[in-house]
């Protein structure tokens, strides 16, 4: 049973995190940024951005997105988080050209199979593809058509999203693996991960000390906590800042002797 993370009963969890050395990790679309019809128009609202600027001064924060890494960096602008990982966990600062060539091959095959399908378009993210069907008038039929086309591809992992089907290499790291690397690299004791979609389930189910929070309540999810909607992310950030101030977050503690 998922618990509402902004309830009074959940507040001790936030307090506990502030006493530990937590890694705070967030998805981008639907979490830091509201979902919009045009992915290119997505942005972090001004107030959320101000809160994040205060939060990153207290705790190590990372963003793990389905978007390509450069795209997320552009959206964040001057906001400097500890790390940005793109393509559902597959893309860090270094990626191989061979991996990108493989994705181009998938794209060419899917374009042939889905040619003429109304309301579908393929987003090329370099190390993954997202086939959008939000504009389709028959979404269930469009999804079936996309899934049938992806079955012709070899060594891929296919998973859904909000009116999207994602395709990534089967051997590429997923969000949970990327999150574990960031946690271990930074020597963090606990992880808070906030996401909103099917592709966040790998992060929600991370082994070890984790507080998984989902945007939107869902009966079947590895997340233990939920926020009612994306707009509540600001309240969560405010509480994290408050607890970090009250209990001297790890970045502040380092300078003290």
C-alpha positions in Angstrom: 0.0 0.0 0.0 1.5 3.3 -1.1 1.6 6.1 1.5 1.1 9.8 0.8 4.5 11.3 1.1 3.4 14.8 2.2 1.3 13.5 5.1 2.2 14.2 8.7 2.8 10.5 9.2 5.5 10.5 6.5 7.4 13.5 7.8 9.8 11.3 10.0 11.1 9.8 6.8 12.2 13.2 5.5 13.8 14.0 8.9 15.6 10.6 8.8 17.0 11.4 5.3 18.4 14.7 6.5 20.3 13.0 9.2 21.9 10.5 6.7 24.0 11.3 3.7 21.3 11.0 1.1 21.4 11.1 -2.7 18.4 13.0 -4.1 17.5 11.8 -7.6 14.7 12.9 -9.9 13.2 12.1 -13.2 12.7 15.1 -15.5 9.5 14.9 -17.5 6.4 14.6 -15.3 8.6 15.1 -12.1 10.7 18.3 -12.3 8.8 19.5 -15.4 5.1 19.2 -16.1 4.1 16.9 -19.0 3.3 18.8 -22.1 2.1 17.8 -25.6 5.3 19.0 -27.3 8.4 17.5 -25.5 10.5 20.4 -26.8 8.3 22.8 -24.9 8.9 21.2 -21.5 10.6 23.3 -18.9 11.3 23.5 -15.1 8.9 26.1 -13.7 10.5 29.2 -12.2 9.6 28.4 -8.6 10.7 24.8 -8.9 14.0 26.0 -10.3 14.6 28.3 -7.4 13.9 25.5 -4.9 16.3 23.2 -6.7 19.0 25.8 -6.6 18.7 25.9 -2.8 18.5 22.1 -2.6 21.6 21.3 -4.6 23.5 23.6 -2.1 22.6 21.1 0.7 22.5 17.7 -0.8 24.0 15.9 -3.9 21.2 15.8 -6.5 21.1 14.0 -9.8 18.7 13.9 -12.7 18.0 10.6 -14.5 15.9 11.1 -17.5 14.5 9.3 -20.6 15.7 12.3 -22.6 19.1 12.5 -24.1 21.7 14.0 -21.7 22.4 17.1 -23.7 18.7 17.9 -23.9 18.3 17.7 -20.2 21.4 19.9 -19.6 19.9 22.5 -21.9 16.6 22.4 -20.0 18.4 22.8 -16.7 20.5 25.7 -18.0 22.5 27.3 -15.2 21.1 24.9 -12.5 24.1 22.8 -11.6 23.2 19.3 -10.3 25.8 16.7 -9.3 25.1 14.6 -12.4 22.8 14.2 -15.3 22.1 10.8 -16.9 20.1 10.5 -20.1 18.4 7.8 -22.2 16.8 5.9 -19.3 20.1 5.4 -17.5 22.1 4.4 -20.6 23.8 7.8 -21.2 26.5 9.4 -19.0 29.2 11.8 -20.1 30.7 9.2 -22.4 29.0 7.0 -25.0 30.3 4.9 -27.9 29.7 5.7 -31.5 28.9 2.0 -32.1 25.9 2.3 -29.8 24.6 5.3 -31.6 25.0 3.5 -35.0 22.9 0.6 -33.7 20.1 3.0 -32.7 20.1 4.5 -36.2 19.7 1.1 -37.7 16.6 0.5 -35.5 15.2 3.9 -36.5 15.5 3.1 -40.2 13.7 -0.3 -39.7 10.9 1.3 -37.6 10.4 4.1 -40.1 9.7 1.5 -42.8 7.4 -0.6 -40.7 5.4 2.4 -39.3 5.4 4.5 -42.5 2.0 6.1 -43.1 0.6 5.3 -39.6 -1.4 8.4 -38.6 -0.4 10.2 -35.4 2.9 8.4 -34.8 6.4 9.9 -34.8 9.8 8.7 -33.8 12.0 10.7 -31.4 15.7 9.9 -31.9 17.6 10.3 -28.6 20.9 9.0 -29.8 21.0 5.9 -27.5 17.3 5.2 -27.5 14.2 5.8 -29.5 10.7 7.0 -28.3 7.8 6.3 -30.6 5.0 8.8 -29.7 1.4 8.1 -30.3 -0.2 10.8 -28.3 -1.6 12.4 -31.5 -3.2 9.1 -32.7 -7.0 8.9 -32.7 -6.8 5.2 -32.0 -4.2 4.9 -29.2 -4.6 1.2 -28.4 -4.3 0.2 -32.0 -1.3 2.5 -32.5 0.4 0.9 -29.5 -0.2 -2.6 -30.8 1.2 -1.5 -34.2 4.3 -0.1 -32.6 4.9 -3.1 -30.4 4.6 -5.4 -33.4 7.2 -3.3 -35.3 9.7 -3.5 -32.3 9.5 -7.3 -32.3 11.6 -7.2 -35.5 14.5 -5.6 -33.7 17.2 -7.6 -32.1 18.7 -7.3 -28.6 16.4 -4.4 -27.5 14.4 -3.6 -24.3 11.0 -2.2 -25.0 8.9 -0.5 -22.4 6.1 2.0 -22.2 5.4 5.5 -21.0 2.7 8.1 -21.3 1.5 7.5 -24.9 5.1 6.4 -25.7 6.9 3.2 -26.5 10.6 3.3 -25.7 13.3 1.2 -27.3 16.8 0.9 -25.8 19.6 -1.7 -26.0 19.0 -4.7 -23.9 22.5 -4.5 -22.4 22.3 -0.8 -21.6 22.1 0.3 -18.0 18.6 1.1 -16.8 17.7 3.8 -14.3 18.2 1.5 -11.3 21.7 0.6 -12.3 22.6 4.2 -13.1 21.2 5.3 -9.7 23.3 2.6 -7.9 26.4 3.8 -9.6 25.7 7.4 -8.5 25.0 6.4 -4.9 28.1 4.3 -4.6 30.3 6.9 -6.3 29.2 9.6 -3.9 29.3 7.4 -0.8 25.6 8.1 0.1 23.8 6.1 2.7 20.3 6.6 1.5 18.6 7.4 -1.8 15.4 9.4 -2.5 14.2 8.8 -6.0 11.1 10.6 -7.5 9.7 9.6 -10.8 6.3 9.3 -12.5 6.4 6.5 -15.1 6.9 2.9 -16.0 10.6 3.5 -16.8 11.1 4.6 -13.2 10.2 1.2 -11.7 13.8 0.0 -12.0 14.9 2.9 -9.8 12.0 2.4 -7.4 13.1 -1.2 -6.9 16.8 -0.4 -6.2 18.3 -2.6 -3.5 19.5 -1.0 -0.3 18.3 2.1 1.6 15.9 3.9 -0.7 12.8 6.0 -0.4 10.9 5.6 -3.7 8.3 8.3 -4.5 5.9 8.1 -7.5 4.1 11.1 -9.0 0.5 9.7 -9.1 -0.8 6.8 -7.0 -0.7 3.4 -8.7 -1.8 0.1 -7.4 1.1 -1.9 -8.9 4.4 -0.1 -8.4 7.6 -0.6 -6.5 7.3 2.9 -5.1 6.3 3.0 -1.4 5.2 6.6 -1.4 3.3 8.9 -3.8 2.6 12.5 -4.5 -0.9 13.3 -5.9 0.4 15.1 -9.0 3.4 16.8 -10.5 2.6 20.2 -8.9 3.3 18.8 -5.5 7.0 18.5 -6.3 7.5 22.0 -5.0 6.1 21.2 -1.6 8.4 18.2 -1.4 11.4 20.3 -2.3 10.5 22.9 0.3 10.3 20.2 3.0 13.7 18.8 2.0 15.2 22.2 2.2 13.7 22.8 5.6 14.9 19.5 6.9 18.3 20.1 5.4 18.5 23.5 7.1 17.4 22.1 10.5 19.9 19.2 10.4 22.8 20.7 8.5 23.0 18.8 5.2 26.1 16.8 4.2 27.5 19.5 2.0 27.3 22.0 4.8 28.8 19.6 7.3 31.9 18.9 5.3 33.2 22.4 6.0 32.8 22.2 9.7 35.6 21.1 12.0 
